[in-house]
Amino acid sequence: MGSTGKLLSPLMIFATAGTLLATGAFTAVEAERTADIDVAGDANALLAIQPAEDPESKTL
């Protein structure tokens, strides 16, 4: 086994063991969050929806 194999083998073992042990850390998470939603005009909008045209000049 080369020096790379000697280095990677223990790292792979520790990574596998850590993954197997860490999968049961959380069974459920609950949080309350608030959101404010406002309507803006087209000039002030952060998101716009525009019609797309295909090569046959049909609006999608």
URTAMO-V426313 format. One record per residue. N is the residue number from 1. PSI is psi in radians with two decimals (NA if undefined). OMEGA is omega in radians with two decimals (* if undefined). D_LAST is the distance of its C-alpha to the last C-alpha in Angstrom with 2 decimals. Layout:
n->N psi->PSI omega->OMEGA d_last->D_LAST
n->N psi->PSI omega->OMEGA d_last->D_LAST
//
This chain:
n->1 psi->2.32 omega->-3.13 d_last->60.05
n->2 psi->3.06 omega->-3.12 d_last->59.12
n->3 psi->-0.56 omega->3.10 d_last->58.91
n->4 psi->-0.73 omega->3.12 d_last->55.13
n->5 psi->-0.65 omega->3.12 d_last->55.50
n->6 psi->-0.53 omega->3.12 d_last->58.17
n->7 psi->-0.74 omega->-3.06 d_last->55.89
n->8 psi->-0.56 omega->-3.11 d_last->52.71
n->9 psi->-0.92 omega->3.11 d_last->54.43
n->10 psi->-0.63 omega->3.12 d_last->55.58
n->11 psi->-0.71 omega->3.12 d_last->52.30
n->12 psi->-0.66 omega->3.12 d_last->50.38
n->13 psi->-0.81 omega->3.13 d_last->52.89
n->14 psi->-0.68 omega->3.13 d_last->52.55
n->15 psi->-0.73 omega->3.11 d_last->48.75
n->16 psi->-0.78 omega->3.12 d_last->48.72
n->17 psi->-0.73 omega->3.12 d_last->51.31
n->18 psi->-0.68 omega->3.12 d_last->49.46
n->19 psi->-0.75 omega->-3.13 d_last->46.22
n->20 psi->-0.66 omega->-3.12 d_last->48.06
n->21 psi->-0.50 omega->-3.05 d_last->49.92
n->22 psi->-0.19 omega->-3.06 d_last->47.08
n->23 psi->-0.40 omega->-3.13 d_last->44.64
n->24 psi->0.32 omega->-3.05 d_last->46.50
n->25 psi->-0.74 omega->-3.13 d_last->46.49
n->26 psi->2.31 omega->3.02 d_last->44.07
n->27 psi->-0.47 omega->3.10 d_last->43.51
n->28 psi->2.57 omega->3.08 d_last->41.69
n->29 psi->2.37 omega->3.14 d_last->40.60
n->30 psi->2.39 omega->-3.14 d_last->40.02
n->31 psi->2.55 omega->3.05 d_last->39.15
n->32 psi->2.29 omega->-3.13 d_last->38.44
n->33 psi->2.60 omega->3.10 d_last->35.84
n->34 psi->2.73 omega->3.11 d_last->34.71
n->35 psi->2.41 omega->3.05 d_last->31.47
n->36 psi->2.16 omega->-3.12 d_last->30.90
n->37 psi->2.21 omega->3.13 d_last->27.48
n->38 psi->2.76 omega->3.08 d_last->27.05
n->39 psi->2.33 omega->3.13 d_last->24.46
n->40 psi->2.75 omega->3.07 d_last->24.25
n->41 psi->2.92 omega->-3.10 d_last->22.91
n->42 psi->-0.61 omega->-3.10 d_last->20.14
n->43 psi->-0.46 omega->-3.10 d_last->22.95
n->44 psi->0.09 omega->-3.04 d_last->24.53
n->45 psi->2.53 omega->3.05 d_last->21.68
n->46 psi->-0.31 omega->-3.13 d_last->21.90
n->47 psi->2.30 omega->-3.14 d_last->18.29
n->48 psi->2.56 omega->3.06 d_last->15.32
n->49 psi->2.11 omega->-3.13 d_last->11.68
n->50 psi->2.51 omega->3.11 d_last->9.74
n->51 psi->2.49 omega->3.09 d_last->6.27
n->52 psi->2.56 omega->3.12 d_last->5.52
n->53 psi->2.40 omega->3.09 d_last->5.97
n->54 psi->3.01 omega->-3.10 d_last->7.12
n->55 psi->-0.40 omega->-3.13 d_last->10.80
n->56 psi->0.24 omega->3.12 d_last->10.65
n->57 psi->0.53 omega->3.03 d_last->9.24
n->58 psi->2.35 omega->3.11 d_last->6.32
n->59 psi->2.31 omega->3.12 d_last->3.79
n->60 psi->NA omega->* d_last->0.00
//
